[in-house]
Amino acid sequence: MRAKRTSLVHLIYFSRLNLSSDPQLRASQLGDITRQAQKKNEFAVITSFLIIEQNFAAQVIEGERGSIQEAFNRIAEDQRHRDVQICEWREIAKREFVHSFKTGMRNAASESLFNKANLLPMLQRGTPKASAIHALAVGLQSDAMSKQGIDHLFI
Ligand SMILES: Cc1cc2nc3c(=O)[nH]c(=O)nc-3n(C[C@H](O)[C@H](O)[C@H](O)COP(=O)(O)O)c2cc1C
């Protein structure tokens, strides 16, 4: 008999980043976050997608309920961002993200997806919809994967 799957949840939050305004320093700070978060997420079997829009962060993290709770406790205490607010926390039938920690930010390639999602005014008002964050994260992931030619594996 197949083992019963433990309960799978996703958590969507947003926050304001406390990062340097110097581009080089900011990139190295983001590199540190990525290294630490990736290692923790791999260990806890968490998959995630982090959107960075100006000085805002919005992330979807998915995994087993207890692991997500623990990871979010760490995330909420991290001094590299503030005003961490949960938008949605619910059970999901399956994972939608492939990587333990992936970041999407505005650049020439992703510009049109960011514009279409129009997340910035919602983040500035403090009222982003979980569905808008989720849809942009899924869109950025599938765009990146189709550019790598591996999208057919995930239909
Ligand atoms: C924007 C942002 C996103 C983060 N995402 C994650 C994450 O997905 N998983 C995680 O474990 N920690 C995440 N963190 C938290 C930090 O990487 C944290 O330093 C790390 O979990 C190590 O925790 P520790 O200091 O208790 O060892 C995030 C922090 C920030 C600022």
The ligand as an SDF file (V2000), in Angstrom:
LIG
                    3D

 31 33  0  0  0  0  0  0  0  0999 V2000
   13.3660   37.7070    1.5890 C   0  0  0  0  0  0  0  0  0  0  0  0
   13.7860   36.5220    2.4080 C   0  0  0  0  0  0  0  0  0  0  0  0
   13.4380   35.2330    2.0230 C   0  0  0  0  0  0  0  0  0  0  0  0
   13.8020   34.1200    2.7890 C   0  0  0  0  0  0  0  0  0  0  0  0
   13.4190   32.8580    2.4000 N   0  0  0  0  0  0  0  0  0  0  0  0
   13.7260   31.8010    3.1790 C   0  0  0  0  0  0  0  0  0  0  0  0
   13.3220   30.4870    2.8250 C   0  0  0  0  0  0  0  0  0  0  0  0
   12.6930   30.2460    1.7780 O   0  0  0  0  0  0  0  0  0  0  0  0
   13.6530   29.4640    3.6590 N   0  0  0  0  0  0  0  0  0  0  0  0
   14.3320   29.6560    4.8180 C   0  0  0  0  0  0  0  0  0  0  0  0
   14.6110   28.7000    5.5440 O   0  0  0  0  0  0  0  0  0  0  0  0
   14.7380   30.8890    5.1820 N   0  0  0  0  0  0  0  0  0  0  0  0
   14.4680   31.9520    4.3870 C   0  0  0  0  0  0  0  0  0  0  0  0
   14.8680   33.2050    4.7480 N   0  0  0  0  0  0  0  0  0  0  0  0
   15.4810   33.3420    6.0580 C   0  0  0  0  0  0  0  0  0  0  0  0
   16.9660   33.4170    6.0850 C   0  0  0  0  0  0  0  0  0  0  0  0
   17.6430   32.9300    4.9850 O   0  0  0  0  0  0  0  0  0  0  0  0
   17.5570   32.7910    7.3580 C   0  0  0  0  0  0  0  0  0  0  0  0
   18.7200   33.4590    7.5590 O   0  0  0  0  0  0  0  0  0  0  0  0
   17.8220   31.3010    7.2440 C   0  0  0  0  0  0  0  0  0  0  0  0
   16.6180   30.5900    7.3130 O   0  0  0  0  0  0  0  0  0  0  0  0
   18.7970   30.8230    8.3070 C   0  0  0  0  0  0  0  0  0  0  0  0
   18.1950   30.8630    9.5610 O   0  0  0  0  0  0  0  0  0  0  0  0
   19.0970   30.7230   10.8970 P   0  0  0  0  0  0  0  0  0  0  0  0
   19.7640   32.0610   11.0740 O   0  0  0  0  0  0  0  0  0  0  0  0
   18.1270   30.3990   11.9990 O   0  0  0  0  0  0  0  0  0  0  0  0
   20.0940   29.6350   10.6470 O   0  0  0  0  0  0  0  0  0  0  0  0
   14.5400   34.3210    3.9910 C   0  0  0  0  0  0  0  0  0  0  0  0
   14.8980   35.6190    4.3570 C   0  0  0  0  0  0  0  0  0  0  0  0
   14.5470   36.7210    3.5840 C   0  0  0  0  0  0  0  0  0  0  0  0
   14.9730   38.0880    4.0130 C   0  0  0  0  0  0  0  0  0  0  0  0
  1  2  1  0
  2  3  1  0
  2 30  2  0
  3  4  2  0
  4  5  1  0
  4 28  1  0
  5  6  2  0
  6  7  1  0
  6 13  1  0
  7  8  2  0
  7  9  1  0
  9 10  1  0
 10 11  2  0
 10 12  1  0
 12 13  2  0
 13 14  1  0
 14 15  1  0
 14 28  1  0
 15 16  1  0
 16 17  1  0
 16 18  1  0
 18 19  1  0
 18 20  1  0
 20 21  1  0
 20 22  1  0
 22 23  1  0
 23 24  1  0
 24 25  2  0
 24 26  1  0
 24 27  1  0
 28 29  2  0
 29 30  1  0
 30 31  1  0
M  END
$$$$
